[in-house]
Amino acid sequence: MRAKRLAPYLFVLPSLLGLLAFFYVPFLWSARFLFLGQDGGALASFQRTLQNEMFLSGSGNTMLFCLCCVPPLLLLSTGLATGLRYAQRSARGFLGLLFLPYVLPVSAVVAFFSYLFDYRGPVNRLLATLGGARVQWLDSGAIVLVVVLLYLWRNTGFALVFLSARLSVLPKELLEAAQLDGAGYWRCCRHLLLPYLLPALTFVGVMAFVQAQDVFREVYLLSGSYPPPQAYTLQHFLFNRFHAGDFASVTAAAYLFTPVVFLCGAIFARGTKT
C-alpha cells in the first residue's frame, strides 16, 4: 500500500531532479552576481537596473506584447473551438492545418514573414496596387503589428488543440438537449461550452502569456539585437547586457521578473482548482 502511494512521486522524481539541477540551483546561485562591481551590493544592482531606461522600455514593451497577443489569441481559439464543437463536426484536418505553424522551425516562420513584409514584398506590392504607400514594416514601429500577426498565426493552433480536446469530452447529449430546448449558438456558448472550457482556458491563457513574453527569437531574427524601440523587449535587455558582461544587471532583471512568473503559476493553480 505504501509503495502505491510512493509510485507517482517516483515517476516525477527524474523531472524534479532535472529542474532542481538545471533551473532552481543555477537561479539561486546566480544571486552572487548581484554583488559584482557594485559598491552598494545587491541593492545597488537592483536600483541601477530599475533606473535603466532600456530595462524599463523592454519591460513595458513585453507587457504590451502580452496585452496585444493574449486576448486576441484566446478569443480566436475559443471562437473556433466552440464553433466546431457546436457544429458537431470532425475537425481533425482543420486542427492539423492550424497546428502546423506551431511545429515549424522558428527560422522558417520568420523567413516567410520577412518575405511577406519586406519593403518589396507581397504586402507592400498589394498596398502599392491599391494606391497606398509602401511601409517599412521591419525597420519601424510597424514591426509590432508583424510580430503580433506572427504570434497569432503560430500559436492559434496550439491553443485550439487544447480547447478542442477539452470540448471533445463534453457529453454529446448535453449539447443536443440544449439545442432541442431552443438554445442557440450564443446561449450554448455562454451557459454550456464556456463554463466547461474554464480550466483549459486558464491553462491556455497562462501558456499564451509565457509565449508572448518569449517573442525575442522572432524579433531578433527580424531586426537583430537592437530593433526599433517599440519592439525592444526584456529579453533584448538580458541578451545585450549578458554579451556586454554586465551579469549584475542580468541577474537583477531576472529576480525582478520572478514575481510575475509566480503570479502566473498562482493563477494557473487557482484556475485548474476551480
N, C-alpha and C positions, 0 to 999 in steps of 0.2 A: 504493500500500500504506500509505504514511504517512497519507494522507487518510482511509483507512478506520479507522485507529487513532484518529484525532482526532475522527471523526464523533460518537461517543457523548458526548464531552466538550462538543462544540459544542451538542448538543441540551439538555444540562442547564445550560449556561452562563447562560442568562437567569434560571433559577430560583436559581442560586447567587449571581448578582449581586443579585437581589431580596432574598435572605436576608442578604447582606452589607450592603446599603444600609439595610434597614428593621428588621433584628434585631440583628446582631452589632455593627455600628458604634455604633448608639444604646446598646446594652447596655454596651459598653466606655466610651463617652463619659459615661454616667451616673455613672461612678465619681467624678467631680468633686463630686457632691452629697454624698459621704461626708464632705467637709471643710467643709461649710457649717454655720456656727453651732456648731462643736464645738471646744473648746479642745484636746482631745487628738487631734484629727484623725480619721482613719478608724477607728482602734482604739476611740475613744470612741463612735463611731456604732454599731459592732458590739456593744460592751459594753452600751450603752443599749438596743439592740434586744433583745439576749438576756435582759436583765433586765425587759423589758416583759411584764407578765402577760397582756396581750391577745395579744401575739405568741406566747407560749408556749401559751396556750389555743387560739388559732387553728391553730397548727401541730399540736398534739395532736389537735384535732378533725378536721383534714384527714386525718391518718394513720388516725384511727379510721373515718372515712368510707370510706377506701380498703379497710380490713380488712373492713368490713361490706358493701361493694358488690362488690369484685372477685371474691372466691372464689365467692359465690352466682351471679354472672353467668357465670363460667367453667363451673361445674357445670351450670347450667341450659342454657346454649347448647351445651355438649358433649353433654349427655344428649339434647337434641333432635336435634342433628346426627347423632350415631351411631345413634339410634333410626330416623330417617328413612332413613339410608343402609343400615342393616341390613335394614329392611323393603323396600328397593329400590323405593321408590315415588316418583313425581314429587311434589315439594312446592313448585312454583312459586307457586301461590296462597297456600299457608300462609306461605312465606317473605315474599311481598309484604305479607301482612296484618301479620306481625310487624315488618317493616321500616318500615311506615307511621309509627309514632310517632317514629322517628328523623328523618324528613324533615319532620315537622310543626314549625311555629314553636314556639319555647320558650314564648312567651307563651300560645299556645293550650293547650299541655300543662299549664302551671301553672294556667291558669284552670279547666281541667277538674278538676285535683286540688284546687284551692281550693274548688270547689263540692262535691266529694265529701266533703272533710274539714272543711267548715265546721261551726260549732257546731250549726247547724240543718240540716246537710246529710244526705244519704242514709246515710252510715256511722253517724252518731250516732242517726239515726232508727231504724236497724236495731238498734243497741245498746239503745235505749230499748224497742223492741218485745220484745226478748229478755230484758228485765228488768235490763239493765245501766245504768250511769251514763254520762251524756254526757261526752265528753273534749274538752278544749281542745287539739285537735291542733296548731293553728298558733301557739299562744301559750304553749307549754310544751315540756318536753323531748321530748314525743311527736312533735315535728316531725321528729326524726331518723328515725323509722320512716317518716313520709310521704316524706321525701326519698329514703330507700333504695328504697322501693317505686317512686317516680317514676323513679329512676335505672334500676332493673331493667326497668321497663316500656318505657322509652325506648331502652335500649341493647342489650337482648337480641337484637333483630332484626339489629342491626349485627354483633354477634359471630357470630350464626348464619349469616349470609350468607357470611362469610369461611370459617368452618369447613365449611359445606356445599360451598363451591366447592373447597376442598382435597380433600374426600372424593369429589367428583364425578369426579376424575381417577384415583381408585383403580381399578385393573383389576377389572372385574366378576368375572373368572374366579377371582381370589384369594379373594374373599368366598364365591363359590359352592363352591369347593373346600373351604374351611374348614367350611362348613355340611354338605357331603356327608361329611366326615370326622367329623361328630358334634359339632363345636364349637357351643356355644350362644351366646346373645347376649353374656354376660359374658366368655367366653373370646375371642370375636371382637373385642370392645372392647379387652380387655387386651393381646392379642398381635398385633392387626392394625390396628384403627382408631385407637387412641390413639397408638401409635408413629408412625403415618402423619400424625397431626394435630399432632405436636410443633412443627414450625416455625410453623404457623398459630396454635397456642395461644400461642406466645411472643409473636407479633405482637399477637394479640388481648389478651393479658394486659397488655402494655405500654400499648396504646391504652386499655384499660379503666382502668388506673391513672391515666393522664393525664386521662381524662374524669371519674374520681371526684374528682380534685383541682379540677375545674372546675365544681363544683356551686354556685358563688357566684350565678350568674344565677338558678337555681331558688330558692335560699334567699332571695335578695334580693327576688324578686317575691312570695314567700310571706310574708315577715316583715320586709322592709325592711333597712336598713343595720346595725341593731342587733337581731338576732334573739335568741331565748333563748340563754343561754350555751352550751348543748350543741350548738347549730348555728352558732356563730360560727367561721368558717373563716379560713385565712390570707389568702384574697382579701378578706375583710371588713377585715382589718387594713390591707392595702395600700390598699384603696379609701378607708377613713376617714382614714388618715394622709396620703394624697395630697390629699384635699379639705381637710385641715387645714393643708396647706402644709409638712408635715414630710417633705421629699424625702430627707433623710438616712436616716430610718428605712425609707422605702420601698426605697431603693437597697440598704441593708444587708440587709433581709429578702430581697430578690431574689438578692443574692450568696450569702447563707447557704443559700438553697434550690437554688442551681445544682448542687452535688454530687449532689443527688437526681436531677436531670434527667440528668446524665451517667451516673449509675448505671443508670437505666432504659435509656439508649442502649446501655450496655455489655451489659446483659442481653439486649436485643433482638439486638445483633450476634452475641453468643455463641450464642443460641438459633437464629437463622437459619443460622449456620455449621454448627451441629450437624445 
